């Protein structure tokens, strides 16, 4: 998904992702990506991941970073 891709690029990109463009088309963040797709991630400072993302992200890397963020925010 674009969220998995964003976290692969950098944790901050994943945390601040608010939209995605795949092959020049705006797509939902839960869109399945394919080999060769050209992906752009739209970010917005001051935002954070949603717990709902855990329902559709595929990689353990993304899941772990989202969970860590949510736990940290909960403990603040």
N, C-alpha and C positions, 0 to 999 in steps of 0.2 A: 504494500500500500504506500501511498505518498508519505504517510507518517513513518513507516519503517524506513523508507528512503531518507527522510529528513533526519532521523536519529542516526543513520549510518554516516551522514555528512558531518554532523556535529550535534552534541546534546542540546546546545542552545537553539539550533535550528529546529530540532524536534519540539522542544518546549514552547517555542513561539510560533509554530506553524498555525496558520489560520485559513489557508487555501492552497490549492494545487492546480497547476496547468500541465497537462500531459499532451504532448504532440499538438500544442497550440490550442487546446480545448480546456476550459475550466471544468474540473471534475470534483466530485466529493472526495473527502479525505479517506474514505474507505474503499476507493477504487482499486481493483487488482491491477498491478503493473506487469508488463511483459518485457522480455529482452528486447532491447533496441528502443524502448520508449524514451522520449526526451521529456524530462521532468523539471519543472520549476516550482519551488516552494515559496509561497507568500508568507511572510512573517510579520508579526506585530509585537513590538517590545511591550513588556508589562503583562502579557498574556501567559497562560500556562496550559498544560495538557488537561484534557477532560478524562474523568474516570470512564466515560463511555468508550474512549479509544481502546481500552483493554478488551472490548468485545470484538474488535476486528483487526488489531495489529497481528502480524504473523511471527515476527522475530522475537526471540527471547531478549535480545538487546533492547529493543523498543519497550517491551513489557516491563523489564527491570528498571529502566530509566523513568518510565511513567510512574511505576509504583513507588520508587524512591522519592520522586518529586512530590507525589501526593502525601506520602508519609511525613516528609519534611514540612510541608505546608500545614498538615494536621497538627503537628507538634509545636508550631509557632504560636 
